[in-house]
Amino acid sequence: MFTAVDGEQGLDAFRAHRADLQLVITDVVMPKLSGFDMYEVIRGESRGLSVLFMSGFPAPNFRKTVGQDPAVAFRHQALDRERATGASAADDRRRSSVGRIREHPA
């Protein structure tokens, strides 16, 4: 498994390890280079590689963007914020209360 923090690093990782890859898993929205833009480059360089897009946002026009490529799939995965970040609703309430006190000084 190879990871990247943005689309450009993802493309660099793909190019460095393409011979070892069978699947690329990517988000749709990423800094520097979107998942769809990264897909276009990957597809131009490696026709048969499978690509799985995952996003917390639905993508109703997904197929319009990637066409009917059978090696591409999309998975809408609404993330549980607490599991993803470790923050809880209680943490949010505490921050919100502190913000209200600071915003409305006596």
N, C-alpha and C positions, 0 to 999 in steps of 0.2 A: 504494500500500500504506500502510495506517495500522496502527500498533502501539499496544499498551497493556500496562501492567504488571500489571493486575488486571481483574476482571470489571466493576467500576464504570467504569474508564477505557475499557474495551472498549465498554460501552454508550454512554458519552459520544461516543466516536469514531463509532460507528454512527449516532447521532442527528445528529451534525454533518455526516456525509458520506453519508448513506443514498442520496441521488440518484446518487452516483457508484459505489456498491457493487453488485457482482454476486455476491459470495461472502464469507461470514464464515468464517474459520478460527479455531477456539477450542479451548482445552484444556478438559477436563471439570472438573478441580480447580484453582481459582484463589482467591486471596485476595479478600475483600470480597463477591464475587458469583460463584457457581459458573457454569460454562459452561451447565449445564442451566437455571439460573434466568435467565441472560442470554438464552438461546434463547427462553424463554417470553415475555419482554418483546419481543424482536425479532419473534417470530412474531405477536404481537398488533398490532404497528405496521407490519409489512411482510410480507404473506402469501407472496409469491413468491420472496423472497430465499433463495438456497441457503446452507446452513450445513454445514460440515465440522467434526466433532469429531475431535480427535487427542489421544491420550493414551499414556503409557508403561504404563498399566494397562489390562488388558482390561475391557470393559464388557458382560458377558453379558446384562444386562437393559436394554441401550440402547433397544431398540424399545418396551419397556414405558414408558420415560420420555418418549420423543418421539413415540410413536405410529407411524402408517404414513405420515408426511409424506414424500412422494417427493423433496422438495428438501433432505433431510437425510441425511447419511452419517456413518459412524464409521470411523476408521482407527486401529487399534492399532499404535503405532510404538514398539517397545522401543528406547530411545535407547542408543547406545554412549556410556558415561560419559566416556571419554577424548575422543571427538570433541565431545561436548556441553560439557564443562567445561575441556578442555585438561589435566586431571589424568591421570596414568598410574598403573598398578599399582605402579610403583617409588615414586612419590610417596606412595601409601597405605602401603606397607611402611615407608618412612622415618618417616612420622608415627606409625605404629603402634609402631615401635621406640622412638621418643622417648617416647611415652606410657607404654610399659612401664617404661622406666628411671625416669621420674618417679613412677610409681605405686608402685614397689617400691624405695625408697631403701635403701642398705646400712646 
